[in-house]
Amino acid sequence: MTLFEEIQNGVISGNAKGVADNTRKALDTGVAPLSIVNDGLIAGMNVVGVRFRNNEIYVPEVLIAARAMHAGMAVVKPLLSAGEIGGKGTVILGTVKGDLHDIGKNLVGMMLEGAGYKVVDLGVDVSPEKFLNGVDEYKPQLVGLSALLTTTMVNMKTTLEALQSYRDRVKIFIGGAPVTQKFADEIGADGYAADAASAVDRANALLVPV
């Protein structure tokens, strides 16, 4: 078994120590840090994403796998240039104003990181102004809005309206338990994700050059 396969399997099984050890071993043998990220850590998380989407594993297993991936990233990150991290693009995530739920958002962030995106998490109860400031500061390609309450879904629309002048630069996708594709269409979002695994698919689709 190659070191890449060892790292992949460690991520899939959630073996954080094994992933970190094999990442160091790969570096010691001269493997390029970015290859470890793409062919080991991200490749492993891709398998986790597919299994999660197919209901073969559930949220606890994804969280354990993400922790293992981060253990490897912690070893390799200091050796990567800023441009190499999150090579697919930058995504800003936040739960909209009035809503304090974050488990789904956090899971989406982990899956996106595992797929090669740089993720900036603005947290919960995020006002439209804070989203605007985040777009100005981090220059993302994607903005993800989350809501778990029907009463806070309206704040997704408010945030989209606030970001209107940025729509030529960023794509906006939304998600959360009460959110539907119909609602996304109604408020003019670029995309909708039903769960964390499909959020990665949606992000990939939105960023494919036309």
Protein Blocks (a to p, Z undefined) as FASTA:
>chain_A
ZZklmmmmmmmnopaklmmmmmmmmmmnopafklmmmmmmmmmmmmmmmmmmnopacfkl
mmmmmmmmmmmmmmmmmmpcfklgokloccdddddehiacfklmmmmmmmmmmnopacdd
ebehiafklmmmmmmmnopabdcdddfbfklmmmmmmmmmmmmmmmmmpccddedjklcf
klmmmnopabdcfbfklmmmmmmmmmpcZZ
